Every structure is written in structure tokens, then in C-alpha cells.
Amino acid sequence: MVRVARVHVESIAAELGVVPGAELISVNGRELGDFLDWEFLTAEDTLEVEARLPNGDEVVYDIERLEGVPLGVELEPPSVRRCANSCEFCFIEGLPKGLRKNLYIRDDDYRLSFAYGNFATLSNLKEKDEQRIVEYRLSPLYVSVHATPWEARKLLLNNPRVPDIKEQLWRLVECGIQFHGQMVVVPGLNDGDVLEQTLRDLWEFGDACLSVALVPVGLTQFSHLFTGRSMDRVSASSLVDVTERWASQAERERSFPWVYGSDELYLLAERELPAFEHYGDFPQIENGVGALPMLRHRVESGLERLPRLDGKRVVVVTGKSMAPHMPAMLEQIAQVTGASFDLRPTTNSLFGPTVTTAGLLVGADVERALSDSVGADLALIPAECINEDGIFLDDVEFAALRDRMPIPVFPSYDFVDVLERHDELASAIAGGRA
């Protein structure tokens, strides 16, 4: 069902009398099943939209619009296709009890793969889904391949009915669909020969396989289902070697690396990450590939925009994995601004000490890190650990936390994004609150 959540003021939909709660039934005679149907079928400039109003009345809207003019309709969130696999390394299975319900949804939805870059295994695709992907040109997709050898993939996904991923991908590729792939690597399961075979298979897709990311298995203190080996420095270093060998081959034959190790992989291996230029257009940065080089680049590029902040003391909260890489960047900022920086690496109290990324710190961690910040002028915390509703993973509201702090607190992606806002900073520091 496709239902209207909001109608923009002075939009085409508002002029026609479309109201929130209306069910959108069809467009130009094609029945609507979900948001993808709506997005693609309303691309035409002449539309006949059948709808059912909240009072039960059925209406038909005849619409003619100028090219590119939006209809002004926002839809209710779609129902999400759930995952049918039982991967031991699934991060959802490593969540503690008591968090908000939507955090426990195990989605595996090709529609979200196209729309938002979510990775999907494609293990629940039906023939009609593949036909839809081709008809709507849902490309590129983001695919959790994990392994192409069929038996290995069944074992990894803990699903004996999982289809052959190579056959699935070839059917899509032959119809012009491209994809980005990822492998969450579990030592002893899909490293070694399985990893090499998977990379060879993906290489055979040619330009259709746009990139491949190797990501180390990530576990929390609640990952009770996992029976395999965790990723250690030696295993991570071996994976970096494989990554760089394949990337060198790809550079020679295709002029770009193609295979990328996640930042976490390099950090676990205690190896230096590639330079910013290595990542090209950063095809998998949302997957943690190249985030640290991107941060360094953004800091260096933004130094010239920073004001003088002589004598100001800034507290910086981060995760354990990023802590060793922060001082050099903060020193660059200190030299330009005259401010001093107090770096506070913080252990994750919710997921446990094995989860070291800054983006998964929770409100309690941030509050603990800032508990002794009297005398500082402001604090910067990772913006990634707060969702679009301003809530941490432990349901702490950022606004409430900020109000409890003795100094102004700003979520920041790269330090520069906050420190360059001189007038706002001056006002916040003078008032003692962000």
C-alpha cells in the first residue's frame, strides 16, 4: 500500500486536494505496490492518478505539469523486506536488549539497496523482483556477496536455501545492471581460497562490478550466536595484503583499485591507510572505506576557513580506533586557530570494548567523557553517533544531553564544520550552551 504522509504547501498535489492519509492506487493504469512504483511511474509529465481519500471516496487526478516540477507528495515509510538469513556475524544479533524496536529490524531489501545504498544479500529475490530491477533500471545495487562459492555462502548466511549469487548477478548484469559488492570476512570461513575465488568470480563481471569492499567481521559483547574466530591483527594484515595485491592488478588493467579494504581493516592490521587519491570518487565511503583519508582531506582543505580562537580550549570526544589518528589533525587546527584541544578517547559502554568506532558511541559514553569538562570552552562530539531525529543509539536525546553539560556541545563531522562558524561559536561560548 502506498499512502500519503505529507503534502507540500503550494504544490501540485495541494492544489488538487490530495491530503495526508490518502491511499495512492494507480498511475496511468499501473497499480502501485510501493514507493518505487510511485517514483518511477510518476516520472511522466502527463499523469492519471487514482486515489482513495481517508473518508473512503475514490478520486482520479488528471495531471499535466512542466518537466521536472515535483508533485509535492511525501509517502509513509515503506514496509521493509526482512532478512531470511541467520548469519552468525549479523550486527543486529549483537545488539543488547532494551533498545528501540526499529534497531532490531533485519532488513534485506533490494529497493533500499538502490534508494539508499543499503547492502542486500539478494537471497530473498523472486523472479518478479529481478524483472522489476531490470524494468526500473535499479542500478547500481549494493550487494553483500560475502562469498561466491555456493556452499561457502550457504554456510556464511546459515541458510541452505540461499540461491547461487553468481547466477543471480549474471542474470542482472546481462540486462545492464551494475553493482558494488562487499565481503564481511570471517577468519576461517571466507578468507584464504574462498576469498581468492570470490574475487576472481567478481572480476569476471568486468565493468558491471564497480567495486568490492573487504570488511572485517565486527562483534560486540552481545554477539552470542557467533562461533567463529574474531579478526586479529595477523588475519587483518593478511587481508590487507590480498587487498593491495588485487588493487595493484586492477590499477594496471582497469586504471583504478577496484578492491578496497575498509578503514577498520587497516586499523586492525596496524597498517597505514592509502592516500586520499587512492579512493577515487569514494564509492563505498558509507561502508567505512576511506572515511579517515576523507576526514584528513576535509581538515586540510578547511584550514584556510578557520578563524582565530586564541586561548580557547576545545574538548574532542572520539572512539578508541580513531584516537591515534586525531592528534596530527588537531595540531594542524591548533596552529591555525590558536586553540588547544583536549582529546578524549572513549570506550563503548553499550556494545563493549571490541566496538571502537566513534560513530557507535552512545549518549552515556559522551556524557561520561564530558563529565569533567569545566573550564573548557566547547566540546565536539562525532555527529555520526546521532540519528536524524537527534537521538543516540541508547535513546538519549542530544538536546537533553547538551542541556546537562556545563559547556556548549556541538556534533561535528570534521571539526572545521563547527569551528568555522565563528559568530555562532562566540555566542555559544558567551552563553555557556550550544
Summary of the structure (lengths in Angstrom):
residues: 434
radius of gyration: 24.4
end to end distance: 42.2
largest distance: 67.3
contacts: 1323
relative contact order: 0.07
helix: 39%
strand: 18%
